[in-house]
Amino acid sequence: MDGLVILIFYLFLHSPAIIMLVIAILKRKSKPITSKTLFIITGVYFLIGGGVCGTLMGI
């Protein structure tokens, strides 16, 4: 049950990055420069957010 709470907390805090990832995938053909920028921003968001969340949760 504790793992479910951690998963929900992770998805709640990373939902903007997940949305940006979906938009980047959808815009890959029509606007490649925008898509590339969104991929980079999403990667940085996941990297920094994962480190902060991991530190706060004590993993």
PDB file of N, H, CA, C and O in Angstrom:
ATOM      1  N   MET A   1       0.821  -1.193   0.000  1.00  0.00           N
ATOM      2  CA  MET A   1       0.000   0.000   0.000  1.00  0.00           C
ATOM      3  C   MET A   1       0.866   1.259   0.000  1.00  0.00           C
ATOM      4  O   MET A   1       0.496   2.283  -0.574  1.00  0.00           O
ATOM      5  N   ASP A   2       2.021   1.165   0.652  1.00  0.00           N
ATOM      6  H   ASP A   2       2.322   0.333   1.118  1.00  0.00           H
ATOM      7  CA  ASP A   2       2.920   2.316   0.720  1.00  0.00           C
ATOM      8  C   ASP A   2       3.480   2.649  -0.665  1.00  0.00           C
ATOM      9  O   ASP A   2       3.681   3.819  -0.992  1.00  0.00           O
ATOM     10  N   GLY A   3       3.729   1.629  -1.467  1.00  0.00           N
ATOM     11  H   GLY A   3       3.566   0.679  -1.201  1.00  0.00           H
ATOM     12  CA  GLY A   3       4.236   1.851  -2.813  1.00  0.00           C
ATOM     13  C   GLY A   3       3.222   2.561  -3.702  1.00  0.00           C
ATOM     14  O   GLY A   3       3.594   3.335  -4.584  1.00  0.00           O
ATOM     15  N   LEU A   4       1.952   2.298  -3.467  1.00  0.00           N
ATOM     16  H   LEU A   4       1.650   1.669  -2.750  1.00  0.00           H
ATOM     17  CA  LEU A   4       0.897   2.964  -4.236  1.00  0.00           C
ATOM     18  C   LEU A   4       0.863   4.456  -3.936  1.00  0.00           C
ATOM     19  O   LEU A   4       0.673   5.270  -4.839  1.00  0.00           O
ATOM     20  N   VAL A   5       1.045   4.810  -2.686  1.00  0.00           N
ATOM     21  H   VAL A   5       1.199   4.148  -1.952  1.00  0.00           H
ATOM     22  CA  VAL A   5       1.070   6.224  -2.292  1.00  0.00           C
ATOM     23  C   VAL A   5       2.263   6.929  -2.937  1.00  0.00           C
ATOM     24  O   VAL A   5       2.131   8.059  -3.407  1.00  0.00           O
ATOM     25  N   ILE A   6       3.409   6.282  -2.965  1.00  0.00           N
ATOM     26  H   ILE A   6       3.516   5.364  -2.583  1.00  0.00           H
ATOM     27  CA  ILE A   6       4.600   6.858  -3.586  1.00  0.00           C
ATOM     28  C   ILE A   6       4.384   7.029  -5.090  1.00  0.00           C
ATOM     29  O   ILE A   6       4.775   8.047  -5.660  1.00  0.00           O
ATOM     30  N   LEU A   7       3.767   6.042  -5.729  1.00  0.00           N
ATOM     31  H   LEU A   7       3.450   5.215  -5.266  1.00  0.00           H
ATOM     32  CA  LEU A   7       3.495   6.133  -7.164  1.00  0.00           C
ATOM     33  C   LEU A   7       2.533   7.275  -7.483  1.00  0.00           C
ATOM     34  O   LEU A   7       2.751   8.021  -8.438  1.00  0.00           O
ATOM     35  N   ILE A   8       1.484   7.414  -6.699  1.00  0.00           N
ATOM     36  H   ILE A   8       1.306   6.808  -5.924  1.00  0.00           H
ATOM     37  CA  ILE A   8       0.527   8.504  -6.909  1.00  0.00           C
ATOM     38  C   ILE A   8       1.205   9.846  -6.678  1.00  0.00           C
ATOM     39  O   ILE A   8       0.970  10.790  -7.433  1.00  0.00           O
ATOM     40  N   PHE A   9       2.035   9.949  -5.657  1.00  0.00           N
ATOM     41  H   PHE A   9       2.226   9.182  -5.044  1.00  0.00           H
ATOM     42  CA  PHE A   9       2.766  11.184  -5.370  1.00  0.00           C
ATOM     43  C   PHE A   9       3.702  11.523  -6.530  1.00  0.00           C
ATOM     44  O   PHE A   9       3.784  12.680  -6.941  1.00  0.00           O
ATOM     45  N   TYR A  10       4.401  10.532  -7.054  1.00  0.00           N
ATOM     46  H   TYR A  10       4.335   9.592  -6.720  1.00  0.00           H
ATOM     47  CA  TYR A  10       5.318  10.746  -8.179  1.00  0.00           C
ATOM     48  C   TYR A  10       4.563  11.209  -9.419  1.00  0.00           C
ATOM     49  O   TYR A  10       4.982  12.159 -10.080  1.00  0.00           O
ATOM     50  N   LEU A  11       3.454  10.546  -9.740  1.00  0.00           N
ATOM     51  H   LEU A  11       3.114   9.774  -9.203  1.00  0.00           H
ATOM     52  CA  LEU A  11       2.678  10.920 -10.923  1.00  0.00           C
ATOM     53  C   LEU A  11       2.047  12.297 -10.766  1.00  0.00           C
ATOM     54  O   LEU A  11       1.921  13.036 -11.743  1.00  0.00           O
ATOM     55  N   PHE A  12       1.654  12.645  -9.555  1.00  0.00           N
ATOM     56  H   PHE A  12       1.757  12.045  -8.762  1.00  0.00           H
ATOM     57  CA  PHE A  12       1.062  13.961  -9.310  1.00  0.00           C
ATOM     58  C   PHE A  12       2.084  15.063  -9.539  1.00  0.00           C
ATOM     59  O   PHE A  12       1.763  16.081 -10.152  1.00  0.00           O
ATOM     60  N   LEU A  13       3.294  14.881  -9.066  1.00  0.00           N
ATOM     61  H   LEU A  13       3.555  14.053  -8.569  1.00  0.00           H
ATOM     62  CA  LEU A  13       4.310  15.909  -9.217  1.00  0.00           C
ATOM     63  C   LEU A  13       4.913  15.957 -10.612  1.00  0.00           C
ATOM     64  O   LEU A  13       5.435  16.994 -11.022  1.00  0.00           O
ATOM     65  N   HIS A  14       4.850  14.865 -11.340  1.00  0.00           N
ATOM     66  H   HIS A  14       4.425  14.023 -11.007  1.00  0.00           H
ATOM     67  CA  HIS A  14       5.442  14.823 -12.672  1.00  0.00           C
ATOM     68  C   HIS A  14       4.417  14.880 -13.790  1.00  0.00           C
ATOM     69  O   HIS A  14       4.757  14.632 -14.947  1.00  0.00           O
ATOM     70  N   SER A  15       3.177  15.200 -13.474  1.00  0.00           N
ATOM     71  H   SER A  15       2.901  15.402 -12.534  1.00  0.00           H
ATOM     72  CA  SER A  15       2.155  15.265 -14.519  1.00  0.00           C
ATOM     73  C   SER A  15       2.447  16.342 -15.573  1.00  0.00           C
ATOM     74  O   SER A  15       2.151  16.102 -16.743  1.00  0.00           O
ATOM     75  N   PRO A  16       3.014  17.525 -15.234  1.00  0.00           N
ATOM     76  CA  PRO A  16       3.352  18.469 -16.311  1.00  0.00           C
ATOM     77  C   PRO A  16       4.380  17.913 -17.284  1.00  0.00           C
ATOM     78  O   PRO A  16       4.292  18.161 -18.487  1.00  0.00           O
ATOM     79  N   ALA A  17       5.346  17.169 -16.781  1.00  0.00           N
ATOM     80  H   ALA A  17       5.417  16.968 -15.804  1.00  0.00           H
ATOM     81  CA  ALA A  17       6.362  16.587 -17.654  1.00  0.00           C
ATOM     82  C   ALA A  17       5.752  15.503 -18.541  1.00  0.00           C
ATOM     83  O   ALA A  17       6.126  15.375 -19.707  1.00  0.00           O
ATOM     84  N   ILE A  18       4.828  14.731 -18.004  1.00  0.00           N
ATOM     85  H   ILE A  18       4.525  14.835 -17.057  1.00  0.00           H
ATOM     86  CA  ILE A  18       4.175  13.693 -18.798  1.00  0.00           C
ATOM     87  C   ILE A  18       3.345  14.335 -19.909  1.00  0.00           C
ATOM     88  O   ILE A  18       3.339  13.852 -21.042  1.00  0.00           O
ATOM     89  N   ILE A  19       2.647  15.421 -19.586  1.00  0.00           N
ATOM     90  H   ILE A  19       2.651  15.814 -18.666  1.00  0.00           H
ATOM     91  CA  ILE A  19       1.860  16.135 -20.591  1.00  0.00           C
ATOM     92  C   ILE A  19       2.775  16.726 -21.660  1.00  0.00           C
ATOM     93  O   ILE A  19       2.468  16.643 -22.849  1.00  0.00           O
ATOM     94  N   MET A  20       3.901  17.323 -21.248  1.00  0.00           N
ATOM     95  H   MET A  20       4.150  17.390 -20.282  1.00  0.00           H
ATOM     96  CA  MET A  20       4.848  17.870 -22.226  1.00  0.00           C
ATOM     97  C   MET A  20       5.411  16.777 -23.116  1.00  0.00           C
ATOM     98  O   MET A  20       5.620  17.004 -24.308  1.00  0.00           O
ATOM     99  N   LEU A  21       5.661  15.600 -22.565  1.00  0.00           N
ATOM    100  H   LEU A  21       5.491  15.416 -21.596  1.00  0.00           H
ATOM    101  CA  LEU A  21       6.171  14.483 -23.354  1.00  0.00           C
ATOM    102  C   LEU A  21       5.159  14.051 -24.411  1.00  0.00           C
ATOM    103  O   LEU A  21       5.529  13.789 -25.555  1.00  0.00           O
ATOM    104  N   VAL A  22       3.894  13.977 -24.036  1.00  0.00           N
ATOM    105  H   VAL A  22       3.593  14.190 -23.107  1.00  0.00           H
ATOM    106  CA  VAL A  22       2.857  13.594 -24.986  1.00  0.00           C
ATOM    107  C   VAL A  22       2.740  14.644 -26.098  1.00  0.00           C
ATOM    108  O   VAL A  22       2.621  14.294 -27.272  1.00  0.00           O
ATOM    109  N   ILE A  23       2.775  15.920 -25.732  1.00  0.00           N
ATOM    110  H   ILE A  23       2.873  16.205 -24.779  1.00  0.00           H
ATOM    111  CA  ILE A  23       2.700  16.990 -26.737  1.00  0.00           C
ATOM    112  C   ILE A  23       3.907  16.929 -27.671  1.00  0.00           C
ATOM    113  O   ILE A  23       3.765  17.111 -28.880  1.00  0.00           O
ATOM    114  N   ALA A  24       5.088  16.676 -27.121  1.00  0.00           N
ATOM    115  H   ALA A  24       5.204  16.528 -26.139  1.00  0.00           H
ATOM    116  CA  ALA A  24       6.292  16.591 -27.954  1.00  0.00           C
ATOM    117  C   ALA A  24       6.192  15.439 -28.948  1.00  0.00           C
ATOM    118  O   ALA A  24       6.605  15.573 -30.100  1.00  0.00           O
ATOM    119  N   ILE A  25       5.650  14.319 -28.513  1.00  0.00           N
ATOM    120  H   ILE A  25       5.315  14.210 -27.577  1.00  0.00           H
ATOM    121  CA  ILE A  25       5.497  13.175 -29.419  1.00  0.00           C
ATOM    122  C   ILE A  25       4.484  13.489 -30.516  1.00  0.00           C
ATOM    123  O   ILE A  25       4.679  13.119 -31.673  1.00  0.00           O
ATOM    124  N   LEU A  26       3.402  14.175 -30.148  1.00  0.00           N
ATOM    125  H   LEU A  26       3.243  14.476 -29.207  1.00  0.00           H
ATOM    126  CA  LEU A  26       2.378  14.503 -31.145  1.00  0.00           C
ATOM    127  C   LEU A  26       2.850  15.554 -32.143  1.00  0.00           C
ATOM    128  O   LEU A  26       2.417  15.536 -33.295  1.00  0.00           O
ATOM    129  N   LYS A  27       3.721  16.464 -31.736  1.00  0.00           N
ATOM    130  H   LYS A  27       4.072  16.479 -30.800  1.00  0.00           H
ATOM    131  CA  LYS A  27       4.183  17.554 -32.596  1.00  0.00           C
ATOM    132  C   LYS A  27       5.499  17.236 -33.315  1.00  0.00           C
ATOM    133  O   LYS A  27       6.073  18.111 -33.963  1.00  0.00           O
ATOM    134  N   ARG A  28       5.975  16.005 -33.205  1.00  0.00           N
ATOM    135  H   ARG A  28       5.508  15.294 -32.679  1.00  0.00           H
ATOM    136  CA  ARG A  28       7.273  15.645 -33.758  1.00  0.00           C
ATOM    137  C   ARG A  28       7.374  15.887 -35.266  1.00  0.00           C
ATOM    138  O   ARG A  28       8.408  16.358 -35.739  1.00  0.00           O
ATOM    139  N   LYS A  29       6.328  15.578 -36.026  1.00  0.00           N
ATOM    140  H   LYS A  29       5.487  15.195 -35.642  1.00  0.00           H
ATOM    141  CA  LYS A  29       6.373  15.726 -37.493  1.00  0.00           C
ATOM    142  C   LYS A  29       6.144  17.174 -37.936  1.00  0.00           C
ATOM    143  O   LYS A  29       6.834  17.671 -38.826  1.00  0.00           O
ATOM    144  N   SER A  30       5.175  17.845 -37.314  1.00  0.00           N
ATOM    145  H   SER A  30       4.614  17.442 -36.591  1.00  0.00           H
ATOM    146  CA  SER A  30       4.798  19.173 -37.809  1.00  0.00           C
ATOM    147  C   SER A  30       5.754  20.273 -37.353  1.00  0.00           C
ATOM    148  O   SER A  30       6.043  21.191 -38.120  1.00  0.00           O
ATOM    149  N   LYS A  31       6.240  20.196 -36.133  1.00  0.00           N
ATOM    150  H   LYS A  31       6.005  19.450 -35.510  1.00  0.00           H
ATOM    151  CA  LYS A  31       7.152  21.221 -35.616  1.00  0.00           C
ATOM    152  C   LYS A  31       8.335  20.547 -34.909  1.00  0.00           C
ATOM    153  O   LYS A  31       8.324  20.404 -33.686  1.00  0.00           O
ATOM    154  N   PRO A  32       9.343  20.137 -35.664  1.00  0.00           N
ATOM    155  CA  PRO A  32      10.443  19.374 -35.065  1.00  0.00           C
ATOM    156  C   PRO A  32      11.288  20.176 -34.070  1.00  0.00           C
ATOM    157  O   PRO A  32      11.779  19.603 -33.098  1.00  0.00           O
ATOM    158  N   ILE A  33      11.470  21.465 -34.280  1.00  0.00           N
ATOM    159  H   ILE A  33      11.071  21.931 -35.070  1.00  0.00           H
ATOM    160  CA  ILE A  33      12.286  22.257 -33.353  1.00  0.00           C
ATOM    161  C   ILE A  33      11.570  22.404 -32.013  1.00  0.00           C
ATOM    162  O   ILE A  33      12.186  22.273 -30.954  1.00  0.00           O
ATOM    163  N   THR A  34      10.269  22.676 -32.066  1.00  0.00           N
ATOM    164  H   THR A  34       9.769  22.782 -32.925  1.00  0.00           H
ATOM    165  CA  THR A  34       9.487  22.771 -30.835  1.00  0.00           C
ATOM    166  C   THR A  34       9.463  21.437 -30.106  1.00  0.00           C
ATOM    167  O   THR A  34       9.567  21.388 -28.881  1.00  0.00           O
ATOM    168  N   SER A  35       9.326  20.367 -30.859  1.00  0.00           N
ATOM    169  H   SER A  35       9.242  20.407 -31.854  1.00  0.00           H
ATOM    170  CA  SER A  35       9.302  19.035 -30.271  1.00  0.00           C
ATOM    171  C   SER A  35      10.624  18.713 -29.581  1.00  0.00           C
ATOM    172  O   SER A  35      10.634  18.165 -28.478  1.00  0.00           O
ATOM    173  N   LYS A  36      11.725  19.050 -30.220  1.00  0.00           N
ATOM    174  H   LYS A  36      11.716  19.495 -31.116  1.00  0.00           H
ATOM    175  CA  LYS A  36      13.039  18.798 -29.631  1.00  0.00           C
ATOM    176  C   LYS A  36      13.221  19.586 -28.335  1.00  0.00           C
ATOM    177  O   LYS A  36      13.761  19.072 -27.356  1.00  0.00           O
ATOM    178  N   THR A  37      12.766  20.832 -28.341  1.00  0.00           N
ATOM    179  H   THR A  37      12.327  21.250 -29.136  1.00  0.00           H
ATOM    180  CA  THR A  37      12.850  21.670 -27.144  1.00  0.00           C
ATOM    181  C   THR A  37      12.015  21.075 -26.011  1.00  0.00           C
ATOM    182  O   THR A  37      12.461  21.033 -24.864  1.00  0.00           O
ATOM    183  N   LEU A  38      10.811  20.620 -26.331  1.00  0.00           N
ATOM    184  H   LEU A  38      10.449  20.655 -27.263  1.00  0.00           H
ATOM    185  CA  LEU A  38       9.966  20.008 -25.303  1.00  0.00           C
ATOM    186  C   LEU A  38      10.580  18.721 -24.766  1.00  0.00           C
ATOM    187  O   LEU A  38      10.483  18.449 -23.569  1.00  0.00           O
ATOM    188  N   PHE A  39      11.212  17.920 -25.630  1.00  0.00           N
ATOM    189  H   PHE A  39      11.290  18.141 -26.603  1.00  0.00           H
ATOM    190  CA  PHE A  39      11.888  16.711 -25.161  1.00  0.00           C
ATOM    191  C   PHE A  39      13.001  17.055 -24.176  1.00  0.00           C
ATOM    192  O   PHE A  39      13.155  16.382 -23.157  1.00  0.00           O
ATOM    193  N   ILE A  40      13.771  18.089 -24.468  1.00  0.00           N
ATOM    194  H   ILE A  40      13.646  18.635 -25.296  1.00  0.00           H
ATOM    195  CA  ILE A  40      14.861  18.489 -23.578  1.00  0.00           C
ATOM    196  C   ILE A  40      14.322  18.991 -22.251  1.00  0.00           C
ATOM    197  O   ILE A  40      14.820  18.609 -21.192  1.00  0.00           O
ATOM    198  N   ILE A  41      13.308  19.843 -22.300  1.00  0.00           N
ATOM    199  H   ILE A  41      12.903  20.153 -23.160  1.00  0.00           H
ATOM    200  CA  ILE A  41      12.714  20.365 -21.066  1.00  0.00           C
ATOM    201  C   ILE A  41      12.115  19.237 -20.233  1.00  0.00           C
ATOM    202  O   ILE A  41      12.245  19.224 -19.009  1.00  0.00           O
ATOM    203  N   THR A  42      11.458  18.292 -20.901  1.00  0.00           N
ATOM    204  H   THR A  42      11.352  18.302 -21.896  1.00  0.00           H
ATOM    205  CA  THR A  42      10.868  17.160 -20.192  1.00  0.00           C
ATOM    206  C   THR A  42      11.945  16.303 -19.536  1.00  0.00           C
ATOM    207  O   THR A  42      11.781  15.869 -18.396  1.00  0.00           O
ATOM    208  N   GLY A  43      13.041  16.056 -20.245  1.00  0.00           N
ATOM    209  H   GLY A  43      13.173  16.408 -21.171  1.00  0.00           H
ATOM    210  CA  GLY A  43      14.130  15.277 -19.661  1.00  0.00           C
ATOM    211  C   GLY A  43      14.733  15.943 -18.441  1.00  0.00           C
ATOM    212  O   GLY A  43      15.014  15.281 -17.442  1.00  0.00           O
ATOM    213  N   VAL A  44      14.931  17.245 -18.515  1.00  0.00           N
ATOM    214  H   VAL A  44      14.702  17.783 -19.326  1.00  0.00           H
ATOM    215  CA  VAL A  44      15.467  17.977 -17.371  1.00  0.00           C
ATOM    216  C   VAL A  44      14.482  17.939 -16.208  1.00  0.00           C
ATOM    217  O   VAL A  44      14.881  17.765 -15.057  1.00  0.00           O
ATOM    218  N   TYR A  45      13.191  18.104 -16.510  1.00  0.00           N
ATOM    219  H   TYR A  45      12.867  18.245 -17.446  1.00  0.00           H
ATOM    220  CA  TYR A  45      12.156  18.064 -15.472  1.00  0.00           C
ATOM    221  C   TYR A  45      12.165  16.709 -14.766  1.00  0.00           C
ATOM    222  O   TYR A  45      12.126  16.650 -13.537  1.00  0.00           O
ATOM    223  N   PHE A  46      12.218  15.614 -15.540  1.00  0.00           N
ATOM    224  H   PHE A  46      12.251  15.662 -16.539  1.00  0.00           H
ATOM    225  CA  PHE A  46      12.251  14.281 -14.939  1.00  0.00           C
ATOM    226  C   PHE A  46      13.526  14.069 -14.122  1.00  0.00           C
ATOM    227  O   PHE A  46      13.476  13.491 -13.036  1.00  0.00           O
ATOM    228  N   LEU A  47      14.655  14.528 -14.631  1.00  0.00           N
ATOM    229  H   LEU A  47      14.695  14.998 -15.513  1.00  0.00           H
ATOM    230  CA  LEU A  47      15.920  14.337 -13.939  1.00  0.00           C
ATOM    231  C   LEU A  47      15.947  15.086 -12.615  1.00  0.00           C
ATOM    232  O   LEU A  47      16.281  14.508 -11.581  1.00  0.00           O
ATOM    233  N   ILE A  48      15.602  16.356 -12.639  1.00  0.00           N
ATOM    234  H   ILE A  48      15.331  16.826 -13.479  1.00  0.00           H
ATOM    235  CA  ILE A  48      15.611  17.163 -11.420  1.00  0.00           C
ATOM    236  C   ILE A  48      14.477  16.742 -10.488  1.00  0.00           C
ATOM    237  O   ILE A  48      14.681  16.600  -9.282  1.00  0.00           O
ATOM    238  N   GLY A  49      13.288  16.544 -11.043  1.00  0.00           N
ATOM    239  H   GLY A  49      13.123  16.659 -12.023  1.00  0.00           H
ATOM    240  CA  GLY A  49      12.147  16.142 -10.222  1.00  0.00           C
ATOM    241  C   GLY A  49      12.341  14.777  -9.579  1.00  0.00           C
ATOM    242  O   GLY A  49      11.957  14.569  -8.428  1.00  0.00           O
ATOM    243  N   GLY A  50      12.932  13.855 -10.316  1.00  0.00           N
ATOM    244  H   GLY A  50      13.244  14.024 -11.251  1.00  0.00           H
ATOM    245  CA  GLY A  50      13.193  12.530  -9.741  1.00  0.00           C
ATOM    246  C   GLY A  50      14.197  12.594  -8.615  1.00  0.00           C
ATOM    247  O   GLY A  50      14.062  11.879  -7.622  1.00  0.00           O
ATOM    248  N   GLY A  51      15.201  13.438  -8.753  1.00  0.00           N
ATOM    249  H   GLY A  51      15.310  14.019  -9.560  1.00  0.00           H
ATOM    250  CA  GLY A  51      16.185  13.580  -7.686  1.00  0.00           C
ATOM    251  C   GLY A  51      15.611  14.231  -6.455  1.00  0.00           C
ATOM    252  O   GLY A  51      15.913  13.823  -5.334  1.00  0.00           O
ATOM    253  N   VAL A  52      14.783  15.246  -6.652  1.00  0.00           N
ATOM    254  H   VAL A  52      14.539  15.577  -7.563  1.00  0.00           H
ATOM    255  CA  VAL A  52      14.162  15.924  -5.512  1.00  0.00           C
ATOM    256  C   VAL A  52      13.166  15.002  -4.822  1.00  0.00           C
ATOM    257  O   VAL A  52      13.161  14.901  -3.595  1.00  0.00           O
ATOM    258  N   CYS A  53      12.316  14.323  -5.607  1.00  0.00           N
ATOM    259  H   CYS A  53      12.320  14.405  -6.604  1.00  0.00           H
ATOM    260  CA  CYS A  53      11.334  13.411  -5.018  1.00  0.00           C
ATOM    261  C   CYS A  53      12.014  12.232  -4.320  1.00  0.00           C
ATOM    262  O   CYS A  53      11.597  11.801  -3.245  1.00  0.00           O
ATOM    263  N   GLY A  54      13.068  11.725  -4.955  1.00  0.00           N
ATOM    264  H   GLY A  54      13.407  12.075  -5.829  1.00  0.00           H
ATOM    265  CA  GLY A  54      13.800  10.621  -4.338  1.00  0.00           C
ATOM    266  C   GLY A  54      14.439  11.013  -3.029  1.00  0.00           C
ATOM    267  O   GLY A  54      14.484  10.219  -2.089  1.00  0.00           O
ATOM    268  N   THR A  55      14.939  12.245  -2.962  1.00  0.00           N
ATOM    269  H   THR A  55      14.903  12.890  -3.725  1.00  0.00           H
ATOM    270  CA  THR A  55      15.547  12.730  -1.733  1.00  0.00           C
ATOM    271  C   THR A  55      14.497  12.942  -0.653  1.00  0.00           C
ATOM    272  O   THR A  55      14.717  12.592   0.506  1.00  0.00           O
ATOM    273  N   LEU A  56      13.369  13.506  -1.024  1.00  0.00           N
ATOM    274  H   LEU A  56      13.190  13.790  -1.966  1.00  0.00           H
ATOM    275  CA  LEU A  56      12.321  13.758  -0.038  1.00  0.00           C
ATOM    276  C   LEU A  56      11.696  12.459   0.487  1.00  0.00           C
ATOM    277  O   LEU A  56      11.317  12.379   1.655  1.00  0.00           O
ATOM    278  N   MET A  57      11.593  11.451  -0.373  1.00  0.00           N
ATOM    279  H   MET A  57      11.902  11.516  -1.322  1.00  0.00           H
ATOM    280  CA  MET A  57      10.994  10.187   0.057  1.00  0.00           C
ATOM    281  C   MET A  57      11.993   9.266   0.721  1.00  0.00           C
ATOM    282  O   MET A  57      11.605   8.248   1.294  1.00  0.00           O
ATOM    283  N   GLY A  58      13.271   9.601   0.657  1.00  0.00           N
ATOM    284  H   GLY A  58      13.585  10.428   0.191  1.00  0.00           H
ATOM    285  CA  GLY A  58      14.281   8.796   1.324  1.00  0.00           C
ATOM    286  C   GLY A  58      14.625   7.517   0.597  1.00  0.00           C
ATOM    287  O   GLY A  58      14.978   6.519   1.225  1.00  0.00           O
ATOM    288  N   ILE A  59      14.527   7.536  -0.715  1.00  0.00           N
ATOM    289  H   ILE A  59      14.241   8.347  -1.225  1.00  0.00           H
ATOM    290  CA  ILE A  59      14.835   6.325  -1.499  1.00  0.00           C
ATOM    291  C   ILE A  59      16.311   6.282  -1.768  1.00  0.00           C
ATOM    292  O   ILE A  59      16.794   5.350  -2.411  1.00  0.00           O
TER     293      ILE A  59
END
